[in-house]
């Protein structure tokens, strides 16, 4: 889906990411990344690293502190561990994106949902598979963004994952302020409602415009 992408834009990459699988790409400064929730209610776990130095990576803490907001949406500056703006959110048709709840893992599945879930695939494993292509290890997997995941936070600071509100075709779009490596886990979770208990494919578009 490329609705509202300028007709003059040059599409660098357009691909579907199957349910439950990882994906990655380099996004150059000035290019735009659009993530589309093709079927609705699908969490998209995402990490960013500076392409020229993977030790500089997305920082959820710095992002929230810079915005003074618990959530990510249009106008949010996605900050790095070095205090630089990595990407800036330029469009958002959903309005609910979490950066506090982290990624599911075999260990957290076991704790939250019982030993029968220990061997179910999870986002942390997806991140490790994809990160390994770039020489990154489990030490490099940091707290991530969860696009389209609905995580209300109550006044006492407690939060939980509830039904997503994204509709088929909802999207979030960012422009890269530096060259970044993007890692995505199209979340395989089936034990909580972040994917409507049924993971589905998403679409990713990277494009660039003459004005940047």
N, C-alpha and C positions, 0 to 999 in steps of 0.2 A: 504494500500500500504506500503510495507516494503523494497522497492528498496534501495540498498546500506547499509542497516542495516547488520552488520556482522553476518555471519551464526552462529557464536558461541555466539551471544548475547542472554541474557535471557529476553524475553518479559514479563514485569511486568503487563502491561495493554495495550490493543488495543481495541479501541471502535470508533464507529461513533457517531457524535453529530448532531442531526437533525437540520434542518434550524430553526432559530429564538429562540433556547432554550439555557439555561445555563448549565454549567458543572463544576465540581471541583474535585481535587485530591491532595494528598500529594505526592511530589516528593522528594525523599531522596538524600542526598549529593552523588554525583557521578553518579546518574541516569541521563538518557537523555530523554528529552521531544521533540518529533517530532510532529509538527502540519502540517497537509496536507490539502491543498485547493483542495478538491476532484474534484470540477467542474470548478474551476477558478473564479476569480473576486468576492471572498467572504471575507469581512472584518471579522477578528477574534479579538474582543476586549478582552484584557487579563490583569489580575492583579496578583501580587505575594505578599505574606506575609511570613515573617519568621515563620516557623511552631512552634517554641518554644516561640514566642512572637509576636502576631499579631499586636502589636503597631509598630513594625518595618516592613515597607512595601516598595514596589517599589517606586522609586522616578525618575520621568521622567527628572526633572531638573538636578539632580546629574548625571544621565546617560548621558545626552547630554553634560554636562560640562566635564565629565571624558573623553568622546570620542572626543570632539571638532567637533562634527558632528550633523546635524539636524535629521539624520535618523539612524535606527537600521539595522545592517547587520552582516555578518560574522566577528567575532572578537569583536563585541560589548560586553562590560561588563554591565550587567543590575544591576544598583546600588540600594541600599536600602536607606531609610531615615536616617540610621545611618552610611552611608558611606562605607558599606560592599558590596562586589560583591555577588549578589544573584545567578545569572546564567551567563553563557558566551555563546554567539551564536557561534556555531561551524560549521554550514552549512546553506546555504541559496540559494535556486534555483530561487528566485524571485528578491530580491535586493531592494525592496521598502517596508519599514515598518515604520509607523508613530508613534510618541509618543507625539504629540503636540495638535492634534485636539480633543482629549477626546472622551467621549462616548455620543451617542445620548440619549435623555431623552424625556419624554412627554412634558416637558416645552420647551426644545430647538426645538422640532418638531413644537410646536405651534408658536413660534417666527419666525422660518425660513420658515415654509411651510403653515401656516394658522391654524385657529381654527378647521378646519375639521380633522386635524391630531392629535388632543389633546389626544385621547384615543387609538392611535396606540401603540402597544407594542414597547419597546425600551431597549437599553442595560443597562441603569441605573437600570431599573426595574429588568432585569435579574440578575444583580450583587446583588441587594438587596435580591432577592429570594434565591440565592445560598449562599450569605454571612451569611444569617440568620441561616443556618445550623451549623455555627461555633460560634454563639453568636455575630457576627458582625452586625453593624447597618449602617444607611446611613452616619453617621459621619466617618465611616471607608472606604468609597468609595473615592478613590483618583484618580488623573489623571492617565490614563491607557495607555497601549500599544495597537496599532491597527495593528496587523499583516496583511500583504497583502493589506493595504489601501494606496492609492496613494494620497498624499497631497503635491503638489508642493508649495514651499515658494518663493515668488518673492523678489527682492532686497530690497524692503521697509519693508519686514517682514510680508506681508499679505499672507494668504494661504487659499485654498479651496479644497474640496474633488472633485476629478475628476475620470474618468474611471480607474478602476484597471487594472494592466497589468499582474496579475498572471494567469497562465495557469492551466488547469486541471492537478493535480498531483504535482504542485509546493509545496515545503515544506520549513519550517524553523526549525532548530534543536538547542537545547540548552542543556548544561550540568549544573546540579545544583552544586553550590559551597557550599551551605548550604541546610539544609532541608527547603523546601518551600511549602506553600499552593498555588496552582494555581487555580484561578477563570477564567472561560471563558464565555463570552456571544457570541454565534454565531449570529452575528448581524442581527436583524430583519428589518433594515432600508429599506424602499422601495421608499423614496422620493428623494434620491440623488444616484449617480452612484457607491457608494462604494461597492455595491453588484450586480452591473449590473441591478438594479431595480428588482432583483428576488433572494431572499436569498436561499442558497442551503446548503446541509450537508457538514461537514468536517470530518476528521479522526484525532484521537490523538493516538500516541504510546508512552508509557513510557518503556524504556528498560535499561538494564545495561550490561556492558562488564567486562571481567576479569581484564582489565587494568584500569577501571574506567573512 
